[in-house]
Amino acid sequence: MKNITVFCGSSISNNEVLINQAYELGKFLAKRNIALIYGGAKIGLMGKVADGVLDHAGEAIGIIPKFLTSKEVLHEGLSRIIVTETMHERKEKMHNLCDGFITLPGGFGTLEELFEALTWSQLGLHQKPIGILNSNGFYNDMLKFIDQMITSELLKPSNKELLIVSDTIQDLFQQMGDFVPHPVPKWMNKNL
Ligand code: AMP
């Protein structure tokens, strides 16, 4: 994997563990010569990941829609900034440029980006690994909720396997590197 897209909070958490792990992920990417592709902001956990990359001479590419490029938001130290017209164009670029996705703790925007990547994967539109860095068990309740979707037969168990989860950076990369995509039929009752 040469380019990783990271989805994470544009807010800064009150939990030091989440902040530190965001920074450590950036440092890890830089040390492995993996470029960071992300939303381009200097604020929140997003800014921490980018700082972790840039403080260790890595490459951080920000993809940001024009309306968010204010001085308060845009990280001006980035290796490259791609300004898009719309949010949709931005998301398309974040998808196309990467070899895999990592989700850190975040809010609505982060979840929307994660679930879009998952949805596109289950429809067979891409076959890139999708990881969650489950810092401090942040996503435990969401993972339980996903099991509820399976119990209710609204999600195929094999589609849950599209989601790679770990609470350590090293192990997450190991699992993402080992990820073998398989064709997954979306519809529960079809023998495709
Ligand atoms: P949220 O989790 O709601 O804070 O949203 C964070 C996610 O949405 C990030 O992964 C970004 O791609 C995008 N995003 C939200 N707010 C911003 C912002 N101010 N600047 C850049 N990207 C943002």
Boltz pocket constraint, residues with backbone or C-beta under 6 A from the ligand:
constraints:
  - pocket:
      binder: B
      contacts: [[A, 6], [A, 7], [A, 8], [A, 9], [A, 10], [A, 11], [A, 38], [A, 39], [A, 40], [A, 41], [A, 46], [A, 63], [A, 64], [A, 68], [A, 73], [A, 105], [A, 106], [A, 107], [A, 108], [A, 109], [A, 110], [A, 111], [A, 113]]
      max_distance: 6.0
